[in-house]
Amino acid sequence: MNISIFGLGYVGAVSLACLARDGHRVIGVDVDQAKLDLIAAGRTPVVEEGMIELMRDVVASGRIDVTRDARDAVMRSDLSLVCVGTPSAPNGSQNQSAILGLCEELGAALRAKVTPHLIVFRSTLVPGTVEDVLLPILEAASGKKRGADFHVCFQPEFLREGTSIRDYDKPPFTIVGTDDEPARATLHALFGHLPCEFLATSIRAAEMVKYCCNNFHALKITFANETARLCEALGVDPFEVMDLVCKDRQLNISPAYLKPGFAFGGSCLPKDLRATMYLAKTHDVELPVQAAILSSNRQHIDHAIAKVVQTGKRRIGMIGLSFKTGTDDLRESPLVLLAEHFIGKGFGLRVYDPEVQLSRLLGANRRFIEQHVPHIGSLMCSEIASVIDASDVIVVALDDRSTIEALAQQVRPDQMVLDLVGIRETRLKGAYVGLCW
Ligand SMILES: NC(=O)c1ccc[n+]([C@@H]2O[C@H](COP(=O)([O-])OP(=O)(O)OC[C@H]3O[C@@H](n4cnc5c(N)ncnc54)[C@H](O)[C@@H]3O)[C@@H](O)[C@H]2O)c1
């Protein structure tokens, strides 16, 4: 393919070298003449493992050209990869001045181009930027329509500085954000051979995934370092501890606990977090990230309360009461807090939880309910139908197939359903208000 690359920093220069290595003709564009001169001379503008040799070879192959002229580059290519910088502004927002200015230039170039062109945004962009900001600029400057006269998609870049050529050849996945089939097909032709999944999604989700990945990486590093500080104070080897933590591929290094849902609770996580915080305090160790977990969890509960209050309805049915699906354990259940809030504020409340109901009948949980939550015990119904009948808003906090099945069959179109656990039940359409987080 004939490809133009805008922005020849770490991302753009490595992409330029790798695409030329793979047989494509590549035009590099940058506003920095020094970078263009380096590349033209077969030298790398960034220090990266393997780039000195690779750049020398690909420039010698004659498949690379460089220019400052955006219009010329668009005219001579089928697609453009946009890799310009998007640094932080002093207030923490994203400084998009480079990409905004570039889109004016790309739009002007598209106005003059008669053959179709694909623009692939690879710079990291806050969600919404492509559709709400960049596309209007491109359409206004070109006088053309996206999807008809030119194509656009967002493809986040996942390479890491230091290992960028290896990451280019073996990324964790290829994600393409687009609602445009020709754009998806072109990128599949370009990157579909890589040894990873090729996943198409919406533009906004693709923009968000990039932030989510980077923030998760930052969180992982900080968690390991906080753990190390506490280990050091306790005389425990942090490397050994984290090595062992990483050996658990079921719960630790796995998708477990990474599905959005309701707040955590139960007899272990809150109590053990509190004990860890106390331990850190007594050893003068600050763990700001872990110290914030319980308050973030509380905000999640408050968010659900606010959603219910916003409906303006007063009769609430809760499906689920224990701290998670499949258990009758009510200790530190966030749903108990939710129920208590509704009772305290004078809402009408009915609760259905088959596990809690069963253990109550068996006597196992009866004492806990009578001693700790007698006010909720009296509101529990043994049939889901009684809860549905008595409610205007149904809060679903149970991810149990047979319960969801019964709910889908019995819910009325005039009732609202708030989904706390991501059941995403399409049969609830009409009555369905949506996810609640
Ligand atoms: N560096 C990384 O490891 C990495 C990894 C993934 C994603 N990203 C994202 O990719 C983007 C680029 O990152 P980078 O580290 O390569 O940036 P960089 O700052 O190293 O390079 C950006 C280049 O864009 C050029 N530029 C600015 N305006 C231009 C214009 N109008 N036309 C052409 N070129 C122009 C600059 O001169 C510079 O050479 C950023 O959004 C970044 O967040 C970076």
The ligand as an SDF file (V2000), in Angstrom:
LIG
                    3D

 44 48  0  0  0  0  0  0  0  0999 V2000
    5.4790    7.0320   22.9160 N   0  0  0  0  0  0  0  0  0  0  0  0
    4.7870    5.9390   23.1060 C   0  0  0  0  0  0  0  0  0  0  0  0
    5.3010    4.9210   23.5750 O   0  0  0  0  0  0  0  0  0  0  0  0
    3.3430    5.8810   22.7020 C   0  0  0  0  0  0  0  0  0  0  0  0
    2.6810    4.6410   22.7260 C   0  0  0  0  0  0  0  0  0  0  0  0
    1.3400    4.5970   22.3490 C   0  0  0  0  0  0  0  0  0  0  0  0
    0.6840    5.7600   21.9690 C   0  0  0  0  0  0  0  0  0  0  0  0
    1.3520    6.9420   21.9800 N   0  0  0  0  0  0  0  0  0  0  0  0
    0.6080    8.1330   21.5440 C   0  0  0  0  0  0  0  0  0  0  0  0
    0.9850    8.3720   20.1860 O   0  0  0  0  0  0  0  0  0  0  0  0
    1.0810    9.7850   19.9410 C   0  0  0  0  0  0  0  0  0  0  0  0
    2.4820   10.1260   19.4840 C   0  0  0  0  0  0  0  0  0  0  0  0
    3.3760    9.8120   20.5270 O   0  0  0  0  0  0  0  0  0  0  0  0
    4.9420    9.9600   20.3200 P   0  0  0  0  0  0  0  0  0  0  0  0
    5.5880    9.5550   21.6000 O   0  0  0  0  0  0  0  0  0  0  0  0
    5.3580    9.2930   19.0570 O   0  0  0  0  0  0  0  0  0  0  0  0
    5.0370   11.5520   20.1540 O   0  0  0  0  0  0  0  0  0  0  0  0
    6.3220   12.4580   19.8520 P   0  0  0  0  0  0  0  0  0  0  0  0
    6.1490   13.7010   20.6180 O   0  0  0  0  0  0  0  0  0  0  0  0
    7.5640   11.6530   20.0380 O   0  0  0  0  0  0  0  0  0  0  0  0
    6.1850   12.7690   18.3060 O   0  0  0  0  0  0  0  0  0  0  0  0
    5.1640   13.5420   17.7650 C   0  0  0  0  0  0  0  0  0  0  0  0
    5.6550   14.1080   16.4360 C   0  0  0  0  0  0  0  0  0  0  0  0
    4.5820   14.7940   15.8130 O   0  0  0  0  0  0  0  0  0  0  0  0
    5.1550   15.8770   15.1120 C   0  0  0  0  0  0  0  0  0  0  0  0
    4.1160   16.8260   14.7240 N   0  0  0  0  0  0  0  0  0  0  0  0
    3.4980   17.7730   15.4510 C   0  0  0  0  0  0  0  0  0  0  0  0
    2.6100   18.4480   14.7050 N   0  0  0  0  0  0  0  0  0  0  0  0
    2.6570   17.9180   13.4660 C   0  0  0  0  0  0  0  0  0  0  0  0
    1.9730   18.1700   12.2400 C   0  0  0  0  0  0  0  0  0  0  0  0
    1.0390   19.1170   12.1550 N   0  0  0  0  0  0  0  0  0  0  0  0
    2.2750   17.4160   11.1670 N   0  0  0  0  0  0  0  0  0  0  0  0
    3.1840   16.4490   11.2480 C   0  0  0  0  0  0  0  0  0  0  0  0
    3.8890   16.1600   12.3720 N   0  0  0  0  0  0  0  0  0  0  0  0
    3.6210   16.8940   13.4610 C   0  0  0  0  0  0  0  0  0  0  0  0
    6.1980   16.4110   16.0780 C   0  0  0  0  0  0  0  0  0  0  0  0
    7.1530   17.2380   15.4320 O   0  0  0  0  0  0  0  0  0  0  0  0
    6.8020   15.1020   16.5800 C   0  0  0  0  0  0  0  0  0  0  0  0
    7.9030   14.6810   15.7840 O   0  0  0  0  0  0  0  0  0  0  0  0
    0.6450   10.4540   21.2460 C   0  0  0  0  0  0  0  0  0  0  0  0
   -0.7280   10.7210   21.2010 O   0  0  0  0  0  0  0  0  0  0  0  0
    0.9380    9.4060   22.3020 C   0  0  0  0  0  0  0  0  0  0  0  0
    0.1310    9.5770   23.4300 O   0  0  0  0  0  0  0  0  0  0  0  0
    2.6560    7.0360   22.3310 C   0  0  0  0  0  0  0  0  0  0  0  0
  1  2  1  0
  2  3  2  0
  2  4  1  0
  4  5  1  0
  4 44  2  0
  5  6  2  0
  6  7  1  0
  7  8  2  0
  8  9  1  0
  8 44  1  0
  9 10  1  0
  9 42  1  0
 10 11  1  0
 11 12  1  0
 11 40  1  0
 12 13  1  0
 13 14  1  0
 14 15  2  0
 14 16  1  0
 14 17  1  0
 17 18  1  0
 18 19  2  0
 18 20  1  0
 18 21  1  0
 21 22  1  0
 22 23  1  0
 23 24  1  0
 23 38  1  0
 24 25  1  0
 25 26  1  0
 25 36  1  0
 26 27  1  0
 26 35  1  0
 27 28  2  0
 28 29  1  0
 29 30  1  0
 29 35  2  0
 30 31  1  0
 30 32  2  0
 32 33  1  0
 33 34  2  0
 34 35  1  0
 36 37  1  0
 36 38  1  0
 38 39  1  0
 40 41  1  0
 40 42  1  0
 42 43  1  0
M  CHG  2   8   1  16  -1
M  END
$$$$
